[in-house]
Amino acid sequence: MFKSIFTKYITAFIAITVVSFTVLSVIVGMMMTSFYTQTNKKTLEAVSQTAHDYLEQRINAEGVPLGAFIRENENEVKTYIASVTRYQSDVAVFICDEFGKIKVYDTSRFPSDFGSKAVPQRLIFSLFEEPYSSHSNLGGLLPSKRAVRGIPLKLGEMTVGAVFVCSTDESVNELIESAIRAIITICIWVLFATLVAVYFISERIISPLKQMSKAAKSFAMGKLDVRVPVTGRDEISELAVAFNDMAASMANLETMRSSFLSNVSHDLRTPMTTISGFIDGILDGTIPKEKHEYYLRMISDEVRRLSRLVAALLDVSRIQAGERKFTMGAFDICEMARVILISFEQQIEKKKLDVEFDTEDENIFVYADRDAIYQILYNICDNAVKFSSEGGKYRIKISEKDKRIFVSVYNEGIGIPSDELPHVFERFYKNDKSRSLDKLGVGLGMYISKSIIDAHNEEIWVKSKYGEYCEFVFTVKKASEGQIKKSYEK
């Protein structure tokens, strides 16, 4: 999920910002709530005390119970309550008697049926001892929990009712100064956290690069076994993997170079030793005259073998250097296969092979370099004849699938061991290590074939069961009608 460094940077910064502003919101909210609570408490105390003082003074002055006083002065009491709360939009006042029955309330701030309700008796009893302060709904009297303060009204020493003041608005006023302080604090934390995050992320990037630099210096001194530790799954990790792959390739290249020199030396030295020995034998008379022709033919075979080796090496060199140019054109792959098959007629008859030539059509045209494909098909057919068992099946099959032509050469014979299959297309690979069957091969044919097929952006592979069969298959692009027509025009 978090593979790229850019993603990690963005994710880290977003996470820090979100967390920071979440903390900021919590802190500011707590501060605003605290401020509002304190302010609202003082307001409720002031309003309730003012209303209490007015009513208790008037009741005691007239010496009548609360109910009688309100019946005679209801409008005056309502007007006074309205004046007290005129500038306190979030405060409401109501008055009840000693039984909790509501006598007067602000009709603009309470529902119309509020006067038919009553304060729970237990709350009235609690007022006999001290004023009531709480955050509640007064036993369901109020629609929601609110800050409430109640003060008892006394006529002499007797409690005749109570004044209740409650908040009507739960919103919290903005605390600009406190908010600014909180934001500054959080911003400093964000800055610090960001710097820490950037430091560690940068260190995560730089550390592998330092290790790569150290490994590169080791490579320069010829130590190709050094590897860079890989941790994580980001671009730096991918770079470390690529660096290690490069080191492995360099080590493999060095091994191949040594193997190449060893194989070339062997394939050059053996025929040269043979040629030199036979020539010396002819010159010094060790080999009698009647056998000169026989040994001269052997020398000729060895010379041709050397020539093939040099030609193959030059071909490999040209392919690797990108100097071998391919001339693309349309041609009949079936006709090419027939010509190659006929060229092996004597060897096929000698081994009494059961030949099959299987094609979907009489003529199948492909678009490729004719000479290069001929070289591949000839080499595969030649190997198939060499390594076929006497009387075994020998089949060439050409078929079409998804606008590609599949060319298969199958033979029944010694096959290739499963552990050697991955190395078939490597340079100097020879299945016949003893050279009992392939005395003239140099082990470059399949490597060259693979290189040519790769240059055509096609595929080549081998299937085999040791001791039973072997089948080489390669693909070629099918020629279009226009390409076929163009080839005939030439």
N, C-alpha and C positions, 0 to 999 in steps of 0.2 A: 504493500500500500504506500509506504513512505520510501520510495526508491531513490528519487532524485534529491540532490542537495537543495535545489531551489524549493522543492516541496517541503523539505524539512525546515528551511528558513521561514517560509510563509506560515507553516503550521505552528511553529514555535512562537512567532510574533503574534499570530491571531489568538493562540491559546493564552499567551501572557496578557494581551489586551482584554480579552473576554474576562479572564479571571480578575484582572485589575479593576475593571469597571464594575464587575459584580461585587467585589469587595467595597469599592467606592459607593455603590448604591446602598449596600447594607449599612455601611458606616453613616452615610448621610441620612438614610431612613431612620436609623436608631437615634441620631442626634435630633432630627426634626420631631420624632415621636416624643423624645424626652422633653424637648423644649415645649411642644404643644401641651403635653401632659401637665407640666409645671404651670404654664401660663393659664391653661383652662382651669386648673385647680384653684388658682388665685382668683380668677374671674368668678367662678361659682361661689367661692367663699364670700367675695365682696357683694355680689348680687343677693345671695341668700341672706347675708347679715343685714343688708340695707332694707330688704323687704320685711324681714323679721322685726327689726327695730321699729319700723313704721307701724306694722299691724299690732304688735304687742303693746306699743305705747297707746294706740287708739283704743284698743280693747280695754286696757286698764283705766284709761281716762273716762270711758263711758261706763265701765263696770258691767258690761253685758257679755254673754257667751259669744263664741265665735260665730255660730250660726245666725244669731239674732243680729249681730253687727253687720254681717255680710248681706242679710236680707235688706237692711236699712241703707247700706252704703255700697251696694254691689257695683254700681257704675264708677264710683269714686275709686274703689279698690282695683277694678280693671284698668282704669285710666292710669293709676299709679304704677301698676305692674308693667303696662305698656311703656311708660316713660322710663322705667328702670332698665328695660331690655331694648330700648329703642336703638342703641348703638352696639348692642351685643347680638348680632344676627344668629349666632350659634348657641344661644342660651334661651331656655323656656322656663316659665315659673307656673306652678300650680299650688293651690292651697287645699288642705283636707281637714276635716274635724277629727276629734279624738277617736272616732271609730274607723277612720281611714277613708270615709266617703268624700269624694272630691267636690268642693264647693265653688271654687273659682279656678279658671285656667285660661290660657291664651288661645283663643279659638283659631288664630292664624297659624299656630305652630303645633297644634294637636288635632287629631281627627274629631269629627263632630260628635261621635258617641263617647268621647273621652270622659264626659261628665257623669256618665252612668257607671263608671268603674270605681274601684276602691283600692287603696293601698293595703297590702296584706297587714293584718293586725299585729303580727309578730314584729314587723318593722316599726309600727307605731309604738309598741311596748319598748323597743330598743331605744327609742328617742327619749323615753322618760329619764334615762341615765346620762346620755351624751348625744351630741349631734351625729348624724349618720353620713358617712362618706364611703362611696363604693363605686365600682364599675359593674353595673348590672342592669337588668331589665325590670327590676322591682317586682319579681314574681310573675312576669308576663304582662304587667301593666304597660310597659313600653314595648315598641315593636322590635327593638334590638338593644343589645347591651350598650349602655352609655355611662358617662361620668355623671354621678348623682350626688347631691348634698341636700340633707334635710335638717332643719332646726325646729325644735318644738316651740309652740306658742303657749304662753302661760298667762292665766288670769289669776294674779296673786301667786299662790304656790301650786295651783292646779293646772295641769296640762289640758288645753282645750282644742288643740289642733297642731298643725305643723305646716311650715313653708318648705316646699321642695323646689330645687333648681336643678335642671339637667341640661346637658349639651344636646343640640339638635343636629350638628354637622360634625362628621368624623374626619373631614379632610385636614391635612396638615399644612400649615403655612411654610413657605420656603424660608430657609435659613441661609441667606446668601453668604454671610461671612464664614459660617461653619462649613458650608459646602466648598467654598474656595480653599479653605485650609485642608479639607479632606482630599480635594482634587490634587492639590500641590503635593501632598504626602504620597498619594497613589502614583502620581506621575514620576516622582523621584524613585519610587520602588520599581515602576515599569522600566525606567531608564537603567537602573542598576541590574535588574533581571535580564534585560535585553543585552547589556554589555557582557554579562556572565554567559548567556546563551551563545552569543556570537563568538566569544572566546573559546568555549568548548567545541563548538561546531568547526571553527577554524582549525583548532588543534586536531580535530578528527580528520581534517583534510590534509594538513601539513605533515602529520606523522607518517602516513603511508608514503608520501612523496619523498620524505627523507630516507625511508627504507629502500625505496626504488633507486634513489641516487646512490646509496651505498652499494646496492646490488649491482648497479650498472658499472661501478668502479671495479667490482670483483670480476665482472664479465670481461672488462678490459684487460685484466691480469690473467685471463684464461680459466677462471673458476666458474664453470657453467652450471654448477649444482646448487647455486644460491637461489632461494625463492623468497617471495614477499608474503608475509602472513595475510590472509584474506578474512576480513570480518565485515558483517553487514551485507546489504544488497543495494547500495547506492552506486553512483557513477564512479566513486573512488574505488569501491570494491570491484566493479567491472574492469576498471583500469588495472588494478592489481592482478586480476585473473588474466587479462590480456598480456600483462607484463610477464607473468609466469608461463603463459602459453608460448610467448616469444622466446623465453629462456629455454623451454623444453624443445622448441623448434630448432633453436641454435645448437643445443646439445645433440639433437637428432641429426641435424645437418652435418655436424662434425663426425658423428658416427657413420653417416652415409658417405661422407667424403673419404674416410678411412677405408670403408668397405669398397667404395668405388675404385680407389687406387689399388686395393688388394685384388679385386676381381679383374680389373683391366690388366694389371701386371701378370696375373695368372693366365688370362686368355691371350695375352701377347707372348708371354714367355714359352708356353707349351708348344704352339705351332712353330715358333722360331727355333726352339730346341730340336723339334722333330725335323724341320727343314735342314737345319745345320748338320744334324747327325747323318741324315740320308745323303746329303751332298758330300760330306767328308767321306762317307763310306764308298760312294761312287768314285770320288777322286783318288782315294788311296787304294782302291781295288778290293776293299773288304767285301763289297757287294758285287757279285759276278755280273758280267755283261748281260746274260740272259734275263736277269731280274731288274735291269736298269729301267725298263719301261714301267714295270709294276711300281717301283719306288718313285719314279718321276710322276706317276699319276697321284700317288699319295702326297708328294710335294705340291702338286697342282691343287689338290683338295685343300691342303693347309693354307696355301696362298689365297685361295678363294675365301677361306674362312677368315683370314686376316683382313681381306678386302671388305667382307661383310661387317666385321667388327668395326673397322674404321668408318665405314659408311653409316653404321648404326650410331656410332658415337657422334659423328658429325650431325646426323639427323636429330639426335637428342639435344645437342648443343644449339642447333638452329631453332628447335621448338621452344627450349627454355629461354632463349634470347628474344623470342618473338619474331625471328627473322624468316621463319617458314611461312610463306604466303599461300593461302588456299584459294583456288579458282572455283567458285561455286557455279554449278550448272545442273541441268536435269539430265538424267540417264536411267537406263533400264537396269535395275539391280538384279532382276531375274536372269537377264542375258549375261551379266557379269558373272553371276554365280555358276551358270552353265559352263562358261569358258574356263573358269578356274577348276571346276570339277573335272572337265575333260583333260586338263593339264596333268591331273593326278591319276590318269587312267591306268598307267602301268603299275604304280604303287598299290592302287586299289585292287587290281586283278591279282597282284602278287600275294596280297593278304586275304583275297577272296571275301572282301567286305560286302555286306548286304546294304546296298545304297538306296536311299530314298530321297527324292527331290520333291518337296511339298510346297506348293505356292497356291495362293487363292486365285490369282489370275496368271495368264500366260506372260503378261508384261506388267511390271509395276515400276513406275518411275519415282525416283527420289531426287531431292535437291541437295547436293553436297559437292565436295571436291572429288572428282572421279578417281584420280590417281591415289589419293589418300585412302578412300574407302576400299579400293582394290588392294592396297597394301595391307589393310586390316583384315579383310576377308581372306586373302591369300594366306596370310600368316596363321589365322585361326584354322583354316582348312588343312594347311600343312601340318600343324601340330596334331589335329584330330586324326589324320592318316598315320602319323608317326606313332602315336600312343594308342591306336586301336588294337584290340585283340584280333587274332586271325579268325575270320569268319564272323566277326561282330557287326553290329548294325552301325551304319554311318548315314546320318541324315542332315540335310540342309532344308530348313523351313523358313519361308518368308511370308509374313502376314501383316495385316493392317489393323490398327486400333487408334482411335482418336487422332486421326490425321498424322500418325507416325507409323513408320514401317519398322517392324521387328524382324531382325535377321538372326536365326539360331543355327548353330552348328553343333550336332550331337554325335558322340561316338561312344561305343562300348569298349572299355579297356581298363587300364590301371586306375584311372581317375586321379583325383588330388586329395590328399589327407585333409580333414576338416580344419586342423590347426594351421595349415598352410594356405588356406583359401584367402585370408585377408592380405597375404603377401604376393598374390599372383601378379598384380599389376605394378609391383615395385621393380626398380632397376636391378638387373642381373639375377632375377629370380629364375631358378631352374628346378623343375620338379624332378627331373631325371638327374639326380646328383652324380650318379656313376657314369653318365654319358653313354650308357649302353644302347639307348634308343636314339638319342639326339646328340650325335657326335659333333655336329657342326654349329649348333645353336650357341648364341652368346648371351641369352637371357635378357635381351632388350626389346624383343618384339612386342610383348604385351604392354610394356611400359610406354612404348611409342604409340601403340594402338589406343591406349587410355588417353594419352596426351592429345591425339588427333580428335578422338570423340569429344573430349572436354572442350576443345577449340570450336567444335561444331555445336556446343551447348546440348549435347545428347548424353546418353548413358550407355555403359557397358558393364556387364556383370557375369559371374560364372556360378554354375550349380554343379555339384559333383558328389558322388558317393564312392569313397575309396574302394578300389577293386571291382567296381561295377560300371560306372559311366562318368562322363564329363560333358557339360553343355555350356558353351559360350553364347551369350546373347548381346546384341547391341542394337541401338535404335538410330534411325535416320529420318529426317523430315521428308514427308511426302511432297512431291512436286505438284504445283498447281498447273492448270491447263495453260495459262499464260507462260509459265516457265518452260513447259514442255515444248510449246510452239516456238518460243524464242531459241531453244537449243537446236531445233531442226532448221531454223532459218540460218543459223551459223554454218 
